[in-house]
Every structure is written in C-alpha cells, then in structure tokens.
Amino acid sequence: MTVRDILKGKGSIVYSIPPSATVLDALQAMADHNIGAILVMQAGKVLGIFSERDHARRVVLQNKSESTKITEVMTEDIYFVSPQNTAEECMAQMTDKHIRHLPVVEDDKVVGVISIGDLVKAQISHQQDLIRNLENYIMGRDYNR
C-alpha cells in the first residue's frame, strides 16, 4: 500500500496557515478542520508544521501567549514523503523521527499530509480485506469480492 493509495481514500486537501498567523489562528484552523497538525506555508513553500504536541510543549509548558507568532513555535525540521512511498516506510520514518504527520510532496508541490492515524486506519482496512479474502477462499467463494 502506497501513500498515493492512502490519499485516494482520505483526500488530498492541504490545510495551511501563513507565517504571519498566531498560535490561536493555528488552533482555530486545526479545530475547524478536525486535524492534529497544520502546515505553515508561504508562496507554496512549506516553512514549518505546527501540531498539538508543539502547542503543548512550546506554548503551554513555556507559558507563551496564544497571540505568539506561529513561526516562534512551529517545527521547522520537517520530513517529507512522496506518493510512491509505502505505508511501512512512512511508519518507520514516523517511529524513527518521533513524529506523527508527514507532508506528501510530488513535483515540488505539497499534495497532502498523512498522519499516523491515517496509516493505522489504512493498515486495518488492508488486514480486513485480507481476512475477508481468506475466508472466502476457504469457503470456496469468489475471494476477489
């Protein structure tokens, strides 16, 4: 299963905020779209990512205001994947780097963001399909349904 397959299932909408945004702007956008992280972008270029974890560690625990500019608290060291990467490669990268979100880039353009939750959901769906096919095979039914 590839990142492209996962994006087909979840959609490839990319939510972002400009570098002039505040922490409150980021949190509101994340709440509005029910997402755990948001890209900070300018002119199509990713400058950083801001996640719920960044909010906890870099804002709340450091007693910073929600009017703090996002550029002061975003993560700038970003890891990217391509649509051709496998789900397993993404899980390994997330585990190794201790991250939960990966922007997906194709031809120098962000085409989506995948989260650890997206990967788990895709794996569960894939396992369910395998189980269903094996059950159908064992029962002598057409197992490609």
N, C-alpha and C positions, 0 to 999 in steps of 0.2 A: 504494500500500500504506500502510495506516494503523497507528498504534500499537496500535489495537484488534486488527487482524489479527495483528500480531506476538505480542501477549499471548495470543491464542487458541491459537497454535502452541506457545508456550513455557510457558504457565501464568501465573497471576497471584498466586502466593504471594509475600507480602511478608515478608522476614526483617528483624527489628529487635532492638535491644537497648535497655535503659533507660539514662538518663543516669548512673545510679549504676555502670554497668559499667566494667570496666577494659579496657585495651588487650588484655590476654590473653584476657578474655572475648570481645571482638570477634573476635580472630584465631581463637579456637576455634570460634565460631559460623560464621565465614566458611569455615573448613576443613570443618566438619561438613556444610555445605550446598553446598560447592564453588562459592562465589561470590566475586567480587572486591571487593565493597563491601557495607556493611550500614548500614541507616538507624538513627539514634538517635532514638527516639520516646518520648513520654510522653503518655498520655491521648489517643492517636490523632493527636497533632500531631508533625510532623517537626521536630526540633530541629537535626539535622545529619546528615551522612553520613561514614562512615569507610571509606577504601579502602586497598588495598595500597600505593598511591602515598603516602597520608597516613602509613602506617606507616613507609615508607622515609624520607620527608623529615622527618617531625615526631617520630618516635620514635627510629629507628636513628641517623640522622645527627645528632640532637641529644642522643644518649646518654641518652635517657629510659628509665625502667624500664617493664617490661610491666605493672606494677601502677599505672601512671599512669591517672587517670580519663579516660575516653573524651572527656568534654567539654573537656578541655585540648588535645586533638589532632585533634578532628573538624573537618571543613569545615562552616562554618555558612552560607556564602553558597551556597545551593542553587538550582538551576534546575529547573523542573518542566515537564512536558508533559501534554497531555490525550490521551485515546484517539483524538480526531479528528485530531491532528497526523499529518503524513505522515512516512514514514521519511526522506525527503530533508530535511525541516525539522529533524528530530532530528539527523541527521548534520551539518547546517550549524551547529546550536547547539553540538554537541559539539566541532566543529572550532574554531569561533569562541571558545568559552569554555575550551578545552583540558581538557575533562572526558570521562569515559568511561561515566558512569552517570547516568540521568535517572529520578527518581521520576515515576510517572504518577498524576495526580490527577483524580478525577471527583466532582463534587458535594462538594467539600471533604474527600474521603476518598482515601487512597493505595490504588490498586487494582493496583499493580505497579511494577516497576522494569525499565527496559530498558538494556542495555549496548551498547557499540559492537560487541561480538561478536554480539549478537542482531540488530543491524541488518545487519551483513555477511552473516550466515547467511541472513536473510530475502531480501536482495538476490540472493544466489547462487541460492537456490531459485526466486525470481521469474525470473531470467535463464534458468535451466534449463527452466522451464515455457515461456518464450517460444521458446527454441530448439526444444524438442520440438514445439510447435505449428507453427512454421515448417517444420520437417522434414516433419511430417505433411501440411501444406498442399501443399508442393512435390511430395510423393509421391502426392498425391491421396487421402490417407486422411482420415478424420474427425479434424479437428485440435482438437476440443474435449475430447479424452480426456486 
